[in-house]
């Protein structure tokens, strides 16, 4: 799920460009609350009772207002891995190292998916890192590779010996 904004321009006025709306909202809202897509409508679709008919709203195109430009290719292994993960999570064809996570439609929930996949790939990072370092290049410079998890282990390890009770177990018993 991504955040989309539907708007109706003033009568006789031109609808503002998505970049202008994004910049205006970015001055007052945190980056993760700025919509990923903006859809201009002639009028909001209403039901017979006068309420907004959400089913009649057109599907937003999350890549429609992105300027066509050449993405800067990843230069390091960490940048390549992060760009691949971002492209998967954000549903983008290609992610350049200078692309902003929130401008590509990222939000706090998607940042958790980025962190989870990055950890599986052996990169140590947190959601906070994604919010502080919003491009692939910045994030790659901030994360530290860690040892890849041991995926050859097939079952729980045999554990032997006494184990102390937890505080709740002490209370219960």
C-alpha positions in Angstrom: 0.0 0.0 0.0 1.2 3.5 -0.9 -0.1 6.9 -0.2 -1.9 8.7 -3.1 -3.5 12.1 -3.1 -6.5 13.0 -5.2 -7.0 16.7 -5.8 -9.3 19.0 -7.8 -7.7 22.2 -9.1 -9.4 25.6 -8.6 -12.0 26.4 -11.2 -10.4 27.7 -14.4 -6.9 27.0 -13.0 -4.3 24.6 -14.2 -3.5 21.7 -11.9 -0.2 22.1 -10.2 2.6 19.7 -11.2 3.2 16.8 -8.9 6.7 18.1 -8.1 5.2 21.4 -6.9 2.7 19.6 -4.7 5.3 17.3 -3.3 7.6 20.3 -2.5 4.8 22.2 -0.8 3.8 19.2 1.3 7.4 18.5 2.1 7.7 21.8 3.8 5.1 21.0 6.3 5.0 17.1 6.5 7.7 14.6 7.3 9.0 12.9 4.2 7.3 9.6 4.8 3.9 11.4 4.9 4.2 13.0 1.5 2.1 11.1 -1.0 3.8 8.9 -3.6 1.3 9.8 -6.4 -0.9 12.8 -7.1 -4.0 12.4 -9.3 -5.8 15.5 -10.6 -9.5 15.1 -11.1 -12.2 17.4 -12.6 -14.4 16.6 -9.7 -14.5 14.1 -6.9 -16.8 11.2 -7.7 -19.7 11.2 -5.3 -22.2 8.5 -4.5 -26.0 9.1 -4.6 -25.9 10.0 -0.9 -23.3 12.7 -1.6 -20.3 10.9 0.0 -17.0 10.2 -1.8 -17.3 7.1 -4.0 -13.8 5.6 -3.4 -14.4 2.8 -5.8 -14.9 5.3 -8.6 -11.5 6.9 -8.0 -9.0 6.1 -10.8 -6.0 4.0 -9.8 -3.0 6.1 -9.2 0.1 5.7 -11.3 3.1 5.9 -9.0 5.6 6.4 -11.8 3.6 8.9 -13.9 5.0 12.1 -12.4 8.6 10.9 -12.2 10.9 12.9 -14.5 12.5 10.8 -17.2 16.1 10.8 -16.4 19.0 8.5 -16.5 19.5 6.7 -13.2 23.1 6.6 -11.9 24.1 3.0 -11.7 25.4 1.5 -8.5 29.2 1.5 -8.1 29.8 -0.9 -5.2 28.5 -4.2 -4.1 26.6 -2.7 -1.3 25.0 -0.1 -3.6 24.0 -2.8 -6.1 22.4 -4.9 -3.3 20.5 -2.0 -1.9 19.3 -0.8 -5.3 18.1 -4.3 -6.1 16.2 -4.5 -2.8 14.7 -1.0 -3.2 13.6 -1.9 -6.8 11.9 -5.1 -5.5 10.1 -3.5 -2.5 9.1 -0.3 -4.3 8.1 -2.0 -7.6 10.5 0.2 -9.6 12.1 -0.9 -12.8 15.5 0.6 -11.9 16.7 2.5 -8.9 19.7 4.8 -9.2 22.1 5.6 -6.3 20.8 9.2 -6.2 17.1 8.3 -6.1 15.3 9.3 -2.9 13.4 6.5 -1.1 10.4 8.7 -0.3 10.2 10.3 -3.7 10.0 6.7 -5.2 7.0 6.1 -3.0 8.6 4.7 0.1 7.1 4.9 3.5 7.7 3.7 7.0 6.1 0.2 6.3 8.2 -0.2 3.2 11.3 0.8 5.1 10.8 -2.1 7.5 10.7 -4.4 4.4 13.9 -2.8 3.1 15.6 -3.4 6.5 14.5 -7.0 6.7 15.7 -7.9 3.2 18.9 -6.0 3.7 19.6 -7.9 6.9 19.0 -11.2 5.1 21.5 -10.0 2.5 24.1 -9.4 5.2 23.8 -5.7 5.7 23.3 -4.2 9.2 20.9 -1.3 9.1 17.8 0.0 10.9 14.6 1.8 9.8 16.1 4.9 11.3 19.0 4.6 8.9 16.6 4.6 5.9 15.0 7.8 7.2 18.3 9.5 7.9 20.0 8.4 4.6 17.3 8.6 2.0 19.3 7.7 -1.1 21.1 4.4 -2.0 24.5 6.1 -2.0 24.0 7.7 1.4 22.6 4.5 2.9 25.4 2.3 1.4 28.0 4.6 3.0 26.2 4.4 6.4 25.6 0.6 6.6 28.2 -1.9 7.6 28.3 -5.4 6.1 28.0 -8.1 8.7 28.6 -11.8 8.4 25.9 -13.5 6.4 23.6 -15.6 8.6 24.3 -19.3 8.7 21.5 -20.8 6.6 23.0 -24.4 6.6 21.6 -25.1 10.1 18.6 -27.4 9.7 17.1 -27.7 13.1 17.2 -26.5 16.7 20.5 -27.0 18.4 20.6 -29.6 21.2 20.8 -27.6 24.5 21.5 -29.4 27.7 21.8 -28.2 31.3 19.7 -26.2 33.8 18.0 -23.0 32.7 17.0 -20.4 35.2 13.3 -19.4 35.5 12.2 -16.1 34.0 10.6 -13.5 36.4 7.1 -14.3 35.1 7.8 -18.1 35.7 8.9 -17.3 39.3 5.7 -15.4 39.9 3.6 -18.1 38.3 5.2 -21.0 40.3 
